[in-house]
Amino acid sequence: MDIIIEGRQAGKSIREVLTDELGYSSNMIKKLKFSEGGILVDGSFVTVRHILRDGETLSLKVEDGADDVSPYTIPVDLPLPVIYEDDWITAVNKPYAMPAHPSLGHKTDTVSNALAYRYRGKNYVFRPINRLDRDTSGCMLTANSKASSYKMYLAMTRGQIRKSYIAVTCGDASGMPRRGVLHSYMKRKDGSVIERVETSAHEPGAKEAVTEYEVLLSGSGCSVLRLFPLTGRTHQIRVQLASAGLPIVGDDLYGSPSEYIERQALHSFRTEFPHPADGKRVSVSAPLYEDMTKLIKILFPSESETLFKTLAENREDK
């Protein structure tokens, strides 16, 4: 990665630029210092104490090498809509029934396989920023470098990444406030590797779960909600909605299967994040897949088109 020094960077040491502007950890800086050609200015070796001057080129060896690539990620040509892409970040509209990364029984049908094929010819390392359940569709971010991954991790831990989901639920939410907050504590269910349950705050293993919600449609025993998880617990939205008497349609783990859809009707609709290069806010959005639009049309035939129009307007990146 090459950085042309200009403006406020001039007069700073390389260490200051690496820590204050790029957000590199001490371990990342140490790896750069001790790798051949890790830190260069105008092609010459320098220490991190070097004071940068306007017009100089700072070169950092942050690209992945062959040793970084997982032998378990096999490039496979799979349909995967890309909704945003640059040198730092790739965002996709993950289809349902597609796992994020390879596992036993899913070695060649994952987001990781598809992106490895897209970036074939490079030393590609799959670095998911947010993970979605296999049968949850929608916006999923991946980092395209070590530096991007670290900076997005910091943004996640600082609460700077805001995600919104669309869920279709069993149960009429018209008796709830139109906007509100679901606040609970969750833990892994005893004897289960996958399932989560709500519990008291003092129970061993309990973790706080907070989700803002907005009721978009309700009536006839069903609802459509927009949800903003403020914490990132496993199955957070699915568990909290089920506990509120609004299990997601088609969720056979926390609700029941549906004749209208083959998976839980949950979609990651929009993600906003500070770009790792300059901190400017970026919004990316993923249109609903056909199975969810069909479901909403069946349940709300007279209101669905207005909802789709509103969602389309909200998809416009700002």
C-alpha positions in Angstrom: 0.0 0.0 0.0 1.4 3.4 -1.0 0.5 6.6 0.7 1.4 10.0 -0.8 2.2 12.3 2.2 0.4 15.6 2.1 -1.4 18.0 4.4 -1.5 17.1 8.1 0.6 13.9 7.6 3.7 16.0 6.8 5.7 16.6 9.9 4.5 13.5 11.7 6.6 10.4 12.3 5.7 7.2 10.6 4.7 5.7 13.9 2.2 8.6 14.5 0.7 8.0 11.1 0.4 4.3 11.6 -1.2 4.5 15.0 -3.2 7.8 14.9 -4.4 7.7 11.3 -4.3 4.1 10.2 -5.2 2.6 13.6 -2.5 0.0 13.5 -1.9 -2.0 16.6 1.6 -2.4 18.1 1.7 -6.0 16.8 0.9 -4.9 13.3 3.6 -2.3 13.4 6.1 -4.8 14.8 5.3 -7.2 11.9 5.9 -4.3 9.4 9.2 -3.4 11.1 10.6 -6.9 10.9 9.4 -7.9 7.4 11.7 -7.2 4.4 10.5 -4.0 2.7 7.8 -3.6 5.3 8.2 0.1 5.7 9.8 2.2 2.9 9.9 5.9 2.1 10.5 6.7 -1.6 11.8 3.1 -1.9 14.4 3.3 0.9 14.3 1.7 4.3 13.5 3.9 7.2 12.6 3.5 10.9 9.2 4.4 12.3 10.9 7.5 13.8 11.3 9.0 10.4 9.6 12.4 10.1 7.5 12.5 6.9 7.7 15.3 4.4 5.2 16.6 2.0 5.3 14.7 -1.3 7.1 11.6 0.0 5.6 8.1 -0.7 5.2 5.9 2.4 5.0 2.2 1.3 3.7 -0.4 3.6 3.9 -4.1 2.9 0.4 -5.1 4.1 -0.6 -7.3 1.2 -1.4 -10.9 2.0 1.2 -13.5 1.1 0.7 -17.1 -0.1 1.3 -18.3 3.5 -1.8 -16.3 4.6 -4.2 -18.1 2.3 -6.3 -20.9 3.8 -5.9 -24.2 2.0 -9.6 -24.9 2.9 -11.0 -22.0 0.9 -11.5 -23.4 -2.6 -12.4 -20.9 -5.3 -15.8 -21.7 -6.8 -17.9 -19.8 -9.3 -21.1 -19.1 -7.4 -23.8 -16.4 -7.9 -23.2 -13.8 -5.3 -24.4 -10.2 -5.8 -21.7 -7.6 -4.9 -23.3 -4.4 -3.7 -20.1 -2.4 -2.8 -16.5 -3.0 -3.6 -13.1 -1.1 -3.2 -9.6 -2.0 -2.2 -10.7 -2.0 1.5 -14.2 -3.5 1.7 -16.4 -5.8 -0.3 -20.1 -6.0 0.6 -22.4 -8.7 -0.8 -26.1 -9.5 -0.7 -25.8 -12.9 0.8 -28.4 -15.4 -0.5 -30.2 -17.6 2.0 -29.0 -21.2 2.2 -25.4 -20.0 1.7 -23.1 -20.3 4.7 -20.5 -17.6 5.3 -17.4 -19.9 5.5 -16.5 -23.5 4.8 -17.3 -26.2 7.4 -18.0 -29.9 7.6 -20.7 -30.5 4.9 -20.2 -27.0 3.3 -16.8 -27.0 1.7 -17.6 -25.4 -1.7 -20.9 -23.5 -1.4 -20.0 -20.5 0.9 -19.5 -16.8 0.6 -15.8 -17.5 1.2 -15.6 -19.8 -1.9 -17.4 -17.3 -4.1 -15.2 -14.4 -3.1 -12.0 -16.5 -3.4 -13.1 -17.1 -7.1 -13.9 -13.4 -7.6 -10.4 -12.5 -6.4 -8.6 -15.5 -8.0 -5.1 -14.7 -9.0 -4.6 -12.8 -5.7 -3.6 -14.1 -2.3 -7.1 -13.9 -1.1 -7.9 -14.2 2.6 -11.6 -14.3 3.7 -12.1 -11.7 6.5 -15.8 -11.4 7.4 -16.7 -8.3 9.4 -20.2 -9.4 10.2 -21.5 -13.0 9.9 -25.1 -14.0 9.0 -26.8 -17.2 9.8 -26.9 -19.7 6.9 -30.6 -18.9 6.2 -30.5 -15.2 6.9 -30.0 -13.2 3.7 -28.7 -9.7 3.0 -25.8 -7.3 3.5 -22.6 -8.9 4.6 -19.2 -7.0 4.8 -15.8 -8.5 4.3 -12.4 -6.8 4.7 -9.9 -7.0 1.9 -6.7 -6.5 3.9 -5.2 -6.9 7.3 -5.4 -3.2 7.9 -9.0 -2.9 6.9 -9.9 -5.9 9.1 -8.3 -4.3 12.1 -9.9 -0.9 11.6 -13.3 -2.4 11.0 -12.9 -4.5 14.2 -12.2 -1.3 16.1 -15.3 0.3 14.6 -17.4 -2.7 15.6 -16.2 -2.7 19.2 -16.8 1.0 19.4 -20.4 0.7 18.2 -19.7 2.6 15.0 -21.2 0.1 12.6 -25.0 0.3 12.4 -27.0 -2.5 10.9 -30.7 -2.8 10.1 -32.8 -5.9 9.4 -36.2 -6.6 7.9 -38.2 -9.4 9.6 -41.6 -10.9 8.9 -43.1 -12.3 12.1 -46.0 -14.4 13.3 -48.0 -12.4 15.8 -49.6 -9.0 15.5 -47.4 -6.2 16.8 -50.1 -3.5 16.5 -50.4 -3.6 20.4 -46.8 -2.6 20.8 -45.4 1.0 20.5 -44.5 1.7 16.9 -40.9 2.2 17.9 -39.2 0.8 20.9 -36.3 -1.3 22.4 -36.0 -5.0 23.1 -33.7 -5.4 26.1 -32.8 -8.8 27.5 -30.0 -11.1 28.5 -29.1 -14.3 26.6 -27.0 -17.3 27.0 -26.4 -20.7 25.2 -29.2 -23.2 26.0 -28.0 -26.0 28.3 -27.1 -29.0 26.3 -27.2 -27.2 22.9 -24.3 -26.0 20.8 -26.6 -23.8 18.6 -29.7 -22.7 20.5 -29.8 -19.6 22.6 -32.3 -18.6 25.3 -33.2 -15.4 27.3 -32.2 -15.5 30.9 -31.6 -13.3 33.9 -28.8 -10.9 34.1 -27.1 -12.8 36.9 -27.2 -16.2 35.3 -23.7 -17.6 34.4 -22.9 -16.9 30.8 -25.6 -14.3 30.4 -24.8 -11.5 27.9 -26.8 -8.3 27.4 -28.8 -8.0 24.1 -30.3 -4.7 22.9 -32.3 -4.2 19.7 -34.2 -1.1 18.6 -37.2 -1.9 16.5 -39.8 -0.2 14.3 -43.1 -1.7 13.3 -43.6 -1.2 9.6 -46.8 -3.3 9.0 -49.1 -5.2 11.4 -52.4 -7.0 11.3 -54.1 -10.3 10.6 -51.8 -12.1 13.0 -48.5 -11.0 11.3 -46.1 -8.1 11.2 -43.2 -6.6 9.3 -40.5 -5.0 11.5 -37.3 -3.1 10.9 -34.7 -3.9 13.6 -31.4 -2.3 14.6 -29.3 -4.6 16.8 -27.0 -2.6 19.1 -25.2 -5.7 20.4 -24.1 -8.7 18.4 -25.3 -11.8 20.2 -25.8 -15.1 18.3 -29.4 -15.4 17.1 -30.2 -12.1 18.9 -33.1 -10.9 16.8 -34.6 -14.4 16.4 -34.6 -15.1 20.1 -35.8 -11.6 21.2 -38.7 -11.6 18.7 -39.7 -15.1 19.7 -39.7 -14.1 23.4 -41.8 -11.1 22.6 -44.4 -13.4 21.0 -43.4 -12.5 17.5 -41.4 -15.5 16.2 -40.0 -15.0 12.7 -42.0 -16.7 10.0 -40.3 -19.9 8.9 -37.9 -20.0 11.8 -38.0 -23.7 12.7 -35.6 -23.3 15.7 -37.4 -20.5 17.6 -40.8 -20.7 15.9 -42.2 -23.1 13.3 -41.8 -23.9 9.6 -44.0 -22.0 7.1 -45.8 -23.1 4.0 -45.0 -19.8 2.4 -41.2 -19.6 2.8 -38.4 -22.2 3.2 -36.3 -20.3 5.8 -36.6 -17.7 8.5 -37.9 -14.4 6.9 -35.0 -12.3 8.1 -32.9 -10.1 5.9 -29.9 -7.8 6.6 -31.2 -4.7 4.8 -28.7 -1.9 5.4 -25.3 -1.4 7.0 -23.6 1.9 7.8 -19.9 2.1 8.7 -16.9 4.4 8.9 -14.7 3.7 5.9 -11.4 2.3 7.1 -9.4 4.6 4.7 -10.7 8.0 5.9 -13.5 7.4 8.5 -16.2 8.9 6.2 -19.6 7.2 6.7 -20.6 4.8 4.0 -24.1 3.2 3.7 -24.7 0.0 1.7 -28.0 -1.7 1.3 -29.3 -5.0 -0.1 -32.7 -5.5 -1.7 -35.0 -8.2 -0.4 -34.9 -11.5 -2.1 -37.9 -12.7 -4.0 -39.1 -15.2 -1.4 -39.5 -12.4 1.2 -41.2 -10.0 -1.2 -43.6 -12.8 -2.2 -44.3 -13.6 1.5 -45.1 -9.9 2.3 -47.4 -9.7 -0.7 -49.3 -12.7 0.5 -49.7 -11.4 4.1 -50.2 -7.7 3.2 -51.6 -7.6 -0.3 -53.0 -4.0 -0.1 -50.0 -2.5 1.8 -47.0 -4.3 0.3 -46.3 -2.1 -2.7 -46.2 1.0 -0.5 -43.8 -0.7 1.8 -41.5 -1.8 -1.1 -41.5 1.7 -2.4 -40.4 3.0 1.0 -37.7 0.4 1.4 -36.4 1.2 -2.1 -36.1 4.9 -1.2 -34.3 3.9 2.0 -31.9 1.8 0.0 -30.5 4.9 -1.7 -26.9 5.3 -0.3 -26.3 8.6 1.4 
